Amino acid sequence: MANIRYDRINEEVKKTISEIVRDMKDPRVSPMTTIMSAEVTNDQKQAKVKVSVYDKDDAVREETVAALNRAAGFIRRELGGRMELRQLPQLKFILDNSIEYSVRISGILRELERERTGE
């Protein structure tokens, strides 16, 4: 029963942070930024937020995550204004490469399929 509650909190935090990031006017944050997940600890003191940035340049991805970490206080304050939580968690943004990995695997599979069919 408690897991369902924490899953709901994680999903709501993810959705709210996504809205906040989308509304931000920071030019260092890439417009192709997606919040993949938010994992709030049971005591709600910390939250690990996984971010995916769709860009070929590693520097852009890393700069976006760094900018989000620098803006964590602002995002946390906005989160408190939009959600009712017992305690506002400290936010830590981490780069998530799962989309890039999926695209790469998909390309490899397409290439193998072309070789198999002889195209």
N, C-alpha and C positions, 0 to 999 in steps of 0.2 A: 504494500500500500504506500509506503514511504517513497519507493522508487518512482511511482507514478507521479507523485507530487514534485520530486526533483526533476523528472523529465519535463514536466510542464513548466517549471521555473526556468530550466535551461532553454527550452524552446521560446518562451516569452522574452527572455533576456536577449537571445539571438535575434529575434524579430525586431525588438526595440532598438538594439545597437545598429542593426542594418538600416533602419529608418534614420537614425541619427547620423550615421556615416554618409548616407545618401544626401542628407540635407546640408552637410558640412561644405564650406566654401574653400577649403584648404587646397591650393594648387599642387601640393606635394602628394596628395592622395589621388591615386589613379581613378578615373571614372569607371574602370573595369574591375572594381573591387567588390568581392562578394564575401559576406560573413558565412562561413561554412558551418560552424558550430560554436556553442558556448557551454563550457563545463564549469558550473558554479559548485564550490565545495559545500559539503553538508552544513557547515556553520555559516555559510554565505559571506565569508571574509575575503575570498579570492575567486576570481573567474579567469579561466584560460579561454581566450577567444581565438579560434582558428580562422585565418583570413586567406582567401585565394585571390590572387591578382593575375588577370589574364593579360600577359604581356611577354614578349620574347626576351626583353632585356631584364637580366637579373637585377641590375642596379635599380630599375624602376620598382620592381617588386619589393626589394629590400628597403628602399626609401619610403615606400607607402607604409610598410609595417612600422618602420621607425617613426614616421609622422603620426601614425595612430597611437603608438606608445607614448609619444610626447603629448598628444592630445587626450590621453587617458583620463586626466582629471576633469576636463571639460565634458567628455563623453559620460563619465561617471555621474557628474552633476545633472546632466540632461536625463540620464537613466533614472535618477532619483526623482526627477520632476514628472516623468512619464509613467513610472511604475511604483507600486507600493510594495516595498520589500522591508523585511525586518531590519536588515542591515545592508548597506550598499557595498558590494564587493570591490576590491582593488582589481583593476583590469590589466591583463597581460595579453598582448596581441602576439600571435605566433603565425608565421607563414605556413600555409598548407599547400603542398604541391600535388595533391591528389588529382586535380583536374588535368594538370600538365602531364602527369604520369599516365592517366587514362587515355589522353590524346595520343601519347607516344605508343602505348600498347596497341591502340586501335590502328595506328599507322603500320605498325609491324605486322599485325594480323592481316591488314589489307594487302600488304606486300607479299606475304606468304600465300595468300589466296591467289594473287596474280601469278606468282611463280607456279603454283599448283595447276592452274588452268592453262598455263602456257601463253599468257598475253604479253 
